[in-house]
Amino acid sequence: MYTTLNLEVGADGVAVVTIDVPGSTANVMTPAFRADLAAVIDRVGSDAGVVGAVITSAKADFMAGGDLKAMVEQFSAPLTKDEAFRIATLMSPLLRKLETSGKPFVAAINGPAMGGGLELALACHARVALDSPQVRLALPEVTLGLIPGAGGSQRLPRLIGVQKALPLLLKGTVLGVRQAEELGLVDNVAGADLVKVARSMVAAANPVQPWDRKGYQVPGGAGFFDVDLGAAYNLTATSIAKDTARNYPAPIALLTVVARGVMLPMDAALHLESCHFAKLVLDPVARNMVRTSFVSKGELDKLARRPRDIPPGKLSQVGVIGAGLMGGGVAQVCAAAGLEVRLVDATLEQAAAGKQRLADVYAKLVQRGRMAQDKVDGILARIVPTADYAQLSGCGLVVEAVFENREVKSQVFRKLQEVLAPDAIIASNTSSLPITGLAEGVSHPERFIGLHFFSPVDRMPLVEVVTGALTAERTLAHALDFIKLLRKTPIVVKDSRGFFTTRVISAYLTESMGMLAEGVKPALIDNAAKLAGMPIGPLSLVDELTIELGYNAMNQEKADLGEAWRAPPGYPVQHKFVAELDRKGRRYGKGFYDYIDGRKTLWPGLDAVYPPAPEQPAVDELKRRMLYIQSLEAARCFEEGVIADPAEGDVGSVLGIAFPAYTGGVFSLIDTVGIRTFVEQCEQLADRYGERYRPSAWLKARAARGEPFYPAASAA
Ligand code: NAI
């Protein structure tokens, strides 16, 4: 009679409810599951022969929570307030019914309990978790632009106190079993006898939740006027404002429902939570974040772009050429993923120095207790530094990360060809040189591909996979398998100057440097970017990368394109700072900023070089320019076929170049503004600031048809 769970009543009168939602590896909250749960609650509540229930799962996870893919579809339809409220109350009243059914429910948490899964467990009258590193508990909704919608924002603070609950809710902190026990999220920890322990807890569990008992007080207090709590609320509000520049509605909603909700009786508190959840459902930020940061990313992680029917290759040993910043990082992530690595540099000393830098970083992590010595030893033992190419003969794939210079790279490729097996793949980590051109010098261009990692390699989750004109499908398939092994997210882009991410971020950086020459105050430029949601201002970022890096790339482009080259707005500024003022960036101690004794301050001479205009532009205008110039460049990439799917462009922009997550990425931003409005506003910017803002005929035609980058979902 149930399709998503199994119910068995034992001789002790305890009903064991085992969740097993079909059609998915994880248990997600589908309509069928909600119907089954409702029936279970009725049965347990009304059957005099049932004393209470244990809820557990047949899958490796306890419950993963909401069906996010379905949610994105729901949220993409034009919804009325009533429909949003209906969505917000699909689960919450059901869990309220569970906790007020008069019979005790005990959650036997056998695997990860995330989001709605943990909310289900919190609605139970007691919880026991399996003592396993696989078991993780979190309410990560805020990180997806939402808040817990099934009572989590109310039950967690009532259970463990507001002060402990708030940071967990705001950050979506993932807890292990022991931490969860310490904090009071679970009452008990058990081994293989988990269900047995849960069964025995049923008899002792009070079927009335603490918050429904007379005289209940929230642990640590609940009122605004409670001195400690009032201060915590104020501090939290301040840090939210600082961290999010009010671009993210979810943390504000969360703070509101916690602060107000804990002072209300439970039913009213749950209603408040539902109202705020509904408001977030109507806000495009939640849809954009769930779609890009979760659904699209998840599909790319599963290698949605891998050519089918090509069997996986066997890869146990890889080579990395260049033991510098990027090569060292690539060697590190490969070794951490269990691959044997040959790390090559011009001399053995340089290769060994590259490995030593990794060893130093790991030593600090061990010292701080963040990594175990034996794990580090294992990783480092897999990295063999050498200058001898013959040592690469067993490598199935080699990543080249030497200087960004065509000639140096060509020499490396020639040497590699001599030693590698006929089916080995050569991958270049170039950040800008077209792959087809680089492949010209190799004898097997079909086995050549671009794998553009980002810095720092161990932390940046994206890899831009660049196919040249002659790259074979098999090479692409095996390169993607390699990226998956490294647990990174790949996007596949067609070869072009700057590929996708470098093109998009360069448009933004050159625009921002151009603003300086227009007379916009430098502090205003950097602050406007942060208010738009960028983690760091563009002038600071260029200083970090060095002004020289972009300047050299521009000069290379100028040489390559000849007559056709047009100087972008930032070029004269780069020229002035590198060639005339010798202020090349942070590494040199001076750029747009001064770096003296570790202190960073704007260079006082800037005003004399680029005098600020008497009238400064509005912050909103600067924010719009910085975001739109990137979305426009992305649209050009799509038009030219550099990027095949807006979802990939969105994931690439958020994960690779820190385009603000609340927008959902460069393409979602256009859809959120509305493609017609976006094109109109770009036309106005083009009239004011230059033709680079002029939308192409293709984009205008798309806007005239009202065709978004994501097909609009029909009403639910
Ligand atoms: P780096 O200067 O830190 O390292 C380059 C390494 O290559 C040095 O250790 C050098 O000794 C070695 N090398 C030079 N010629 C060699 C040869 N003939 N044989 C063997 N080793 C040789 O440079 P970085 O930053 O690691 O960049 C490497 C590549 O990665 C470049 O193509 C760059 O464009 C690309 N890249 C850099 C990013 C960054 O943020 N730095 C991001 C993405 C790509």
Boltz pocket constraint, residues with backbone or C-beta under 6 A from the ligand:
constraints:
  - pocket:
      binder: B
      contacts: [[A, 321], [A, 322], [A, 323], [A, 324], [A, 325], [A, 326], [A, 327], [A, 344], [A, 345], [A, 346], [A, 350], [A, 400], [A, 401], [A, 402], [A, 403], [A, 404], [A, 405], [A, 408], [A, 411], [A, 412], [A, 429], [A, 430], [A, 431], [A, 432], [A, 452], [A, 453], [A, 454], [A, 455]]
      max_distance: 6.0
